[in-house]
Amino acid sequence: MMHSSEDKFHMFNSMTGVVAGLESLYTTIDLRNEAIVTGKIVQVDGMMNIEMEDVTLYDAKGVEQTFPTFFVSARIIRHIHIPKGFSPQDLFDRQTKKMVKVKPKKVRTFKKNRAKKYNEEIVKEAYK
């Protein structure tokens, strides 16, 4: 999923990056209204709004409801449980590796190689 530049900024500079590292994992989210949501995180945007699938919602009275998809607004999140075996640092690293573009290595042409070699010779002579 492509993120806007603002989303990328928040992913790299706030706790949103840790939550985004939970994408494709099953976890539990506690909501401000005492409800609990358990399911697989599909997507997290830069404002920490979360899209989930295969969700079970437990309300404050303990009544269980299931949903194929579910959207959790960042505003109503109280706590997000990190699954055992993961640390926040691992999750953040996992997310940033997904988002960082690796530039392909440019192949130098004969002309550039010759210019570099000539430049090195000039520098070597200048510092004898």
HELIX and SHEET records of a PDB file:
HELIX    1   1 SER A    5  ASN A   13  1                                   9    
HELIX    2   2 THR A   16  ALA A   20  1                                   5    
HELIX    3   3 ALA A   74  ILE A   76  5                                   3    
HELIX    4   4 PRO A   88  MET A   99  1                                  12    
HELIX    5   5 PHE A  110  ALA A  126  1                                  17    
SHEET    1   A 5 GLU A  64  VAL A  72  0                                        
SHEET    2   A 5 ILE A  50  TYR A  58 -1                                        
SHEET    3   A 5 ILE A  36  VAL A  44 -1                                        
SHEET    4   A 5 TYR A  26  LEU A  31 -1                                        
SHEET    5   A 5 ILE A  77  ILE A  80 -1                                        
END                                                                             
